[in-house]
């Protein structure tokens, strides 16, 4: 069964650049941000995630909510096993498809058809298996004759359609998504929502980070609100959005 279990998980990044004066100014302003500190070696560190404990299990469609710099993308990368926790416990089970970077596993100077094979390898799908999905990817992304042209000739919207179509060509057990998908046009968003709805019904878990609260309400049943790397609340999506909106208005 697919799941994520996190207990007292933290992720910190030391900052190696900057003169002593700038570092001192950074430390002095850390109280306003809540996620800057010094480590044992007296280096300024960004505490991107701080002491997170929660579980995501089968059937959960989780919306990650929080202001810029809250740690949403860092958390997605932990769930995708791209980042390892600095401290704490992390366990996962299930085949993950991660849409975190529109160009991940893709090269601008080769064709979309060739990029589909690369994207497949990035997701752990063999080129032989990925070839079977190519026609369906081309149709879904609406690329037409551009399928055999270099991706660098594509518009931003075409790249998004190609990346999404390739990344969702096979139903994953776990689907992780960052908010770049919201850059798609209305027609594509409708298609994407239909496909995601189908995938979520067949797969186990969806985790989506977005500033679009309407999008989260449509696609998610649970919400996880983080602020400056700290877990504020995890529960029903409407409840979490109401709390986030109240905090935003108060701020």
Secondary structure, DSSP 8 states (H G I E B T S, - for coil): --EEEEEEEEEEEE---S-HHHHHHHHHTHHHHSSEEE-TTS-EEEEEEEEEEEEEETT-EEEEE--TTSSHHHHHHHHTTSS--SEEEEEEES-EEEES-TTTT--TTSBHHHHHHHHHHHTT--HHHHHTTHHHHHHHHT-GGGGGSBGGGS-HHHHHHHHHHHHTSS--SEEEE-GGGGGS-HHHHHHHHHHHHHHHHHSSEEEEE-S-HHHHHHH-SEEEEEETTEEEEEEEHHHHHHHHHHHHHH-
